[in-house]
Amino acid sequence: MFDGTYNSGTAPFWQFVFFSNATQQLLIATDVLGIPHLYPPIAMTSECAESTGLSVKPWGMSQLFDFAHGGFPGNSPGMANAAWVSLARQWAAGLQHRPTEMFVMGAAQFGSGQPPDTMTMFYTCGTPGGAGATPGLDVFAGPPGDPGDTATVIGSFDYKIGCTPTANNFTAIPIRVNFSNTTELSGVSASVVQTKFQFELDGAPPFNGPGYDTVGITSWMTQLNLTLSNGSALPVAKSGCSAWVPSVSSCVPSTSGWYAVLFSPDSEWEGSYAATSSGAGWSYPVLPIANNETIALVIPSDWNVAGDTLEITSTTASLPLSGAVVIS
């Protein structure tokens, strides 16, 4: 939880990428809530560096940017205050949802895809309520040659971006969730049924076929249902593993109903769907829902769910999403 303000220049998360001339490797460092962490070196030929574009000499682009601006700015409070007071405060007042604020410095392109620059970005994609055509605002700071003057606004760019899959005119593309066959796990204290899923675009051509690029779909947009063959909904219980666990075998079953756990493609716990004080929902509101993830249903051991149906639906019209699988 972050309690800062938009004009403070502070942030709960910072990420920096360094290139070592000595080792020809990348180093990624993060600062999360004031706690720094340096990750192991990444080779330029690694899949990680190549798939993210970091292997295309990012240090060279950063050097050019650095020379053009006389060095990187260090005054994020000045950047934030200038951006907020001059433009962003009025822009944010017209939104339905609170935006995320980001500071972008260096050769990175993000969101709007504007040329690399020193900027404060206000972005609604990835926040609760952000789906479909979402607004964004880039505010550029500091005149060239004076990197310390980040309190000067020199331009802005107001735009829209398709957060969830949209066609060229920003209309929503229907998404179908295709589940694999269900499997029952043995050797655990509860009955566990799991199924992997993939997205498929279900719109008119060319917006149909495998959903390889369905970024932006997050947990608040989706809900799960487990129903009998006659369509009656089965009760949802509180989660028995609402925090990280090494595997589903660590999830404690409930005697009153089912709950679900989401695992990443590499089998890492990501979150759970269960009963809460405000109804059934996810343990985190902005949890990425992506291809090749697995939903595991944790069910009372005395239930027979063969023939029951697991269904996923959308909570917003901006994401027409649906899918179901019959448990075998």
C-alpha positions as CSV (number, residue, x, y, z in Angstrom):
1,M,0.0,0.0,0.0
2,F,1.3,3.4,-1.0
3,D,0.0,6.6,0.7
4,G,2.0,9.2,-1.3
5,T,0.5,12.0,-3.4
6,Y,0.8,12.6,-7.1
7,N,2.9,15.8,-6.6
8,S,5.4,14.4,-4.2
9,G,7.8,12.7,-6.6
10,T,8.0,9.6,-4.4
11,A,7.1,6.1,-5.6
12,P,6.9,2.6,-4.0
13,F,8.7,0.9,-6.9
14,W,11.8,1.9,-8.9
15,Q,13.6,-0.1,-11.5
16,F,17.0,0.6,-13.1
17,V,18.9,-1.3,-15.8
18,F,22.6,-1.0,-16.0
19,F,25.1,-2.2,-18.7
20,S,28.6,-3.3,-17.6
21,N,31.3,-2.6,-20.1
22,A,33.6,-5.0,-18.2
23,T,31.3,-8.0,-18.3
24,Q,29.1,-7.2,-21.2
25,Q,26.1,-8.0,-19.1
26,L,22.9,-6.3,-17.9
27,L,22.2,-5.6,-14.2
28,I,18.7,-4.9,-13.0
29,A,18.2,-3.2,-9.7
30,T,14.9,-2.5,-7.9
31,D,13.8,-0.5,-4.9
32,V,10.5,-1.7,-3.4
33,L,9.2,0.4,-0.5
34,G,12.7,1.6,0.2
35,I,14.3,-1.9,0.1
36,P,16.9,-2.2,-2.7
37,H,17.6,-5.5,-4.5
38,L,20.2,-6.3,-7.2
39,Y,19.4,-9.3,-9.4
40,P,22.0,-11.7,-10.9
41,P,23.7,-10.5,-14.2
42,I,21.8,-11.2,-17.4
43,A,23.8,-12.2,-20.5
44,M,23.1,-10.1,-23.7
45,T,22.4,-13.4,-25.5
46,S,19.9,-14.7,-23.0
47,E,16.3,-15.2,-23.9
48,C,15.3,-12.6,-21.3
49,A,17.4,-9.9,-22.8
50,E,16.4,-10.7,-26.3
51,S,12.7,-11.0,-25.7
52,T,12.6,-7.6,-23.8
53,G,14.7,-5.8,-26.4
54,L,17.4,-5.1,-23.8
55,S,19.9,-6.9,-25.9
56,V,19.7,-4.2,-28.7
57,K,22.4,-2.1,-27.1
58,P,20.2,-0.2,-24.7
59,W,23.3,1.4,-23.2
60,G,24.1,3.0,-26.5
61,M,20.7,4.6,-26.8
62,S,20.8,5.7,-23.2
63,Q,24.3,7.3,-23.8
64,L,22.9,9.3,-26.7
65,F,19.9,10.4,-24.7
66,D,22.3,11.3,-21.8
67,F,24.5,13.5,-24.0
68,A,21.5,15.3,-25.6
69,H,20.2,16.3,-22.2
70,G,23.4,16.8,-20.4
71,G,22.8,13.9,-18.0
72,F,19.9,12.3,-16.2
73,P,17.7,14.3,-13.9
74,G,17.7,13.6,-10.2
75,N,14.8,15.7,-9.1
76,S,11.6,13.6,-9.3
77,P,9.8,15.8,-6.7
78,G,10.3,18.7,-9.1
79,M,9.1,16.7,-12.1
80,A,6.0,15.4,-10.2
81,N,4.9,18.8,-8.8
82,A,5.3,20.6,-12.1
83,A,3.5,17.9,-14.1
84,W,0.7,17.7,-11.5
85,V,0.1,21.4,-11.0
86,S,0.4,22.5,-14.7
87,L,-1.6,19.7,-16.4
88,A,-2.2,16.4,-14.7
89,R,-4.4,17.5,-11.8
90,Q,-7.1,18.9,-14.1
91,W,-6.7,15.9,-16.5
92,A,-7.2,13.4,-13.6
93,A,-10.2,15.2,-12.3
94,G,-12.1,14.2,-15.4
95,L,-11.4,10.5,-15.1
96,Q,-13.6,7.8,-13.7
97,H,-10.7,6.0,-12.0
98,R,-7.5,7.0,-10.3
99,P,-4.5,6.8,-12.5
100,T,-1.1,5.4,-11.8
101,E,1.9,7.8,-11.9
102,M,5.2,6.8,-13.4
103,F,8.6,8.4,-14.0
104,V,10.3,7.4,-17.2
105,M,13.9,8.5,-17.8
106,G,16.3,7.1,-20.5
107,A,15.7,5.2,-23.6
108,A,12.6,3.3,-22.6
109,Q,9.3,3.6,-24.5
110,F,6.2,2.8,-22.5
111,G,2.4,3.2,-22.9
112,S,2.0,5.9,-25.6
113,G,5.1,4.9,-27.4
114,Q,6.3,8.5,-27.5
115,P,10.1,9.0,-28.3
116,P,12.3,8.4,-25.3
117,D,12.4,11.4,-23.0
118,T,12.3,12.5,-19.4
119,M,8.6,12.4,-18.5
120,T,6.0,11.9,-15.9
121,M,3.3,9.6,-17.1
122,F,-0.2,9.2,-15.8
123,Y,-1.7,5.9,-16.9
124,T,-5.0,4.2,-16.2
125,C,-4.3,0.8,-17.9
126,G,-3.6,-1.7,-15.2
127,T,-5.6,0.0,-12.5
128,P,-8.9,-1.2,-11.1
129,G,-11.5,0.0,-13.6
130,G,-9.1,0.4,-16.4
131,A,-10.2,-1.7,-19.4
132,G,-10.9,-1.1,-23.1
133,A,-9.8,2.3,-24.5
134,T,-8.1,3.9,-21.5
135,P,-6.7,7.4,-21.3
136,G,-3.1,8.4,-20.6
137,L,-1.0,11.6,-20.3
138,D,2.7,12.1,-20.8
139,V,4.2,15.3,-19.4
140,F,7.7,16.1,-20.6
141,A,10.1,18.0,-18.3
142,G,13.3,19.9,-18.5
143,P,14.8,21.9,-21.4
144,P,17.7,20.1,-23.3
145,G,21.1,20.8,-21.8
146,D,19.8,21.5,-18.3
147,P,18.9,18.1,-16.7
148,G,18.5,19.7,-13.3
149,D,15.6,21.8,-14.4
150,T,12.9,19.1,-14.2
151,A,10.5,21.6,-12.7
152,T,9.9,23.0,-16.2
153,V,7.2,21.5,-18.3
154,I,8.1,21.7,-22.0
155,G,5.3,19.6,-23.5
156,S,2.6,16.9,-23.1
157,F,0.8,14.2,-25.0
158,D,-2.8,13.2,-24.2
159,Y,-3.8,9.8,-25.7
160,K,-5.8,6.7,-25.5
161,I,-4.6,3.1,-25.6
162,G,-6.3,-0.2,-25.8
163,C,-5.6,-1.7,-22.4
164,T,-7.5,-4.9,-23.0
165,P,-7.8,-6.2,-26.6
166,T,-9.5,-3.7,-28.9
167,A,-9.8,-3.2,-32.7
168,N,-8.4,-0.3,-34.5
169,N,-11.4,1.9,-33.6
170,F,-11.1,0.9,-29.9
171,T,-14.1,-1.4,-29.9
172,A,-13.7,-4.4,-27.7
173,I,-12.6,-7.7,-29.2
174,P,-14.6,-10.7,-27.8
175,I,-12.3,-13.2,-26.0
176,R,-12.9,-16.9,-25.6
177,V,-11.1,-18.8,-22.9
178,N,-10.2,-22.3,-24.0
179,F,-9.5,-24.7,-21.1
180,S,-7.6,-27.9,-21.4
181,N,-9.0,-31.1,-20.0
182,T,-9.3,-31.1,-16.2
183,T,-7.0,-33.3,-14.1
184,E,-7.4,-34.3,-10.5
185,L,-4.4,-34.2,-8.2
186,S,-3.7,-36.9,-5.7
187,G,-1.7,-36.9,-2.5
188,V,-3.3,-33.7,-1.1
189,S,-5.6,-33.2,1.8
190,A,-8.4,-31.8,-0.4
191,S,-9.8,-32.7,-3.7
192,V,-8.0,-30.5,-6.3
193,V,-9.0,-30.2,-9.9
194,Q,-6.8,-28.1,-12.2
195,T,-7.1,-26.9,-15.7
196,K,-4.8,-24.8,-17.9
197,F,-6.2,-22.2,-20.3
198,Q,-5.4,-20.1,-23.3
199,F,-7.1,-17.0,-24.8
200,E,-8.5,-16.9,-28.3
201,L,-9.7,-13.8,-30.1
202,D,-13.3,-14.3,-31.2
203,G,-14.0,-11.2,-33.2
204,A,-14.5,-10.6,-36.9
205,P,-11.3,-11.0,-39.1
206,P,-8.6,-10.0,-38.7
207,F,-9.3,-9.9,-35.0
208,N,-9.7,-13.7,-34.5
209,G,-7.5,-16.6,-33.8
210,P,-5.0,-17.4,-31.1
211,G,-4.8,-14.6,-28.5
212,Y,-1.0,-14.2,-28.3
213,D,-1.2,-10.6,-27.3
214,T,-3.9,-10.2,-24.7
215,V,-2.1,-8.1,-22.2
216,G,-4.1,-5.9,-19.9
217,I,-6.5,-8.6,-18.7
218,T,-6.4,-8.6,-14.9
219,S,-8.3,-10.2,-12.1
220,W,-10.8,-7.5,-11.3
221,M,-12.3,-8.0,-14.8
222,T,-13.0,-11.7,-14.3
223,Q,-15.1,-13.9,-12.0
224,L,-15.4,-17.7,-11.6
225,N,-18.4,-19.9,-11.1
226,L,-18.7,-23.6,-10.3
227,T,-22.1,-25.0,-11.1
228,L,-23.9,-28.3,-11.1
229,S,-25.1,-29.9,-14.3
230,N,-28.5,-28.2,-13.8
231,G,-26.9,-24.8,-13.6
232,S,-27.1,-24.3,-9.8
233,A,-24.1,-22.5,-8.3
234,L,-22.1,-24.3,-5.7
235,P,-21.1,-22.2,-2.6
236,V,-17.7,-20.4,-2.5
237,A,-15.6,-20.7,0.6
238,K,-12.9,-18.5,2.1
239,S,-9.4,-19.2,0.7
240,G,-7.2,-21.6,2.4
241,C,-4.1,-20.1,0.8
242,S,-4.7,-16.4,0.3
243,A,-0.9,-15.8,0.5
244,W,2.0,-17.4,-1.4
245,V,2.4,-21.1,-1.1
246,P,5.0,-23.4,-2.8
247,S,2.3,-25.6,-4.3
248,V,-1.4,-26.3,-4.2
249,S,-0.8,-29.1,-1.8
250,S,-0.3,-26.4,0.9
251,C,-3.8,-25.1,0.4
252,V,-6.1,-25.9,3.3
253,P,-9.5,-27.2,2.2
254,S,-12.8,-25.9,3.4
255,T,-15.8,-28.0,4.4
256,S,-18.3,-25.3,3.3
257,G,-17.4,-24.8,-0.3
258,W,-14.8,-24.4,-3.1
259,Y,-12.2,-21.8,-3.9
260,A,-9.7,-21.4,-6.7
261,V,-6.0,-20.7,-6.9
262,L,-4.2,-19.2,-9.9
263,F,-0.8,-20.5,-10.9
264,S,1.6,-19.0,-13.4
265,P,2.9,-21.0,-16.4
266,D,5.9,-22.0,-14.3
267,S,3.7,-23.2,-11.5
268,E,4.2,-20.2,-9.2
269,W,1.3,-19.1,-6.9
270,E,-0.2,-15.8,-8.0
271,G,-3.5,-15.4,-6.1
272,S,-6.8,-17.0,-5.1
273,Y,-10.5,-16.5,-5.9
274,A,-12.7,-17.0,-2.8
275,A,-15.4,-15.7,-0.6
276,T,-14.6,-12.3,1.0
277,S,-16.6,-9.8,3.1
278,S,-17.9,-8.2,0.0
279,G,-18.6,-11.3,-2.0
280,A,-16.6,-13.7,-4.1
281,G,-13.5,-12.2,-5.6
282,W,-9.7,-12.3,-6.1
283,S,-7.1,-11.8,-3.4
284,Y,-5.6,-9.0,-5.5
285,P,-7.6,-6.7,-7.8
286,V,-4.9,-6.2,-10.5
287,L,-3.5,-9.7,-11.0
288,P,-2.5,-10.4,-14.6
289,I,-4.5,-13.2,-16.2
290,A,-2.4,-14.6,-19.0
291,N,-2.0,-17.5,-21.4
292,N,-0.9,-20.9,-20.2
293,E,-1.8,-20.2,-16.6
294,T,-3.6,-22.8,-14.4
295,I,-6.7,-22.6,-12.3
296,A,-6.8,-25.1,-9.5
297,L,-10.1,-25.7,-7.7
298,V,-9.8,-26.7,-4.1
299,I,-12.9,-28.7,-3.2
300,P,-14.2,-30.4,0.0
301,S,-12.9,-34.0,-0.1
302,D,-16.5,-35.4,0.1
303,W,-17.7,-33.6,-3.0
304,N,-18.1,-35.3,-6.3
305,V,-17.7,-32.6,-9.0
306,A,-17.6,-34.9,-12.0
307,G,-19.9,-33.3,-14.6
308,D,-19.9,-29.9,-12.9
309,T,-18.9,-26.9,-14.9
310,L,-16.2,-24.3,-14.2
311,E,-17.0,-21.0,-15.9
312,I,-15.1,-17.8,-16.3
313,T,-16.9,-14.5,-17.2
314,S,-16.2,-10.8,-17.3
315,T,-17.3,-8.2,-14.9
316,T,-17.1,-5.3,-17.5
317,A,-18.6,-4.8,-20.9
318,S,-15.2,-3.4,-22.0
319,L,-13.9,-7.0,-21.9
320,P,-16.4,-9.5,-23.5
321,L,-14.8,-12.7,-22.2
322,S,-16.3,-16.1,-21.6
323,G,-15.2,-19.7,-21.3
324,A,-16.2,-23.0,-19.6
325,V,-15.0,-26.5,-19.0
326,V,-16.9,-29.6,-17.8
327,I,-15.0,-31.4,-15.1
328,S,-14.4,-35.0,-16.0
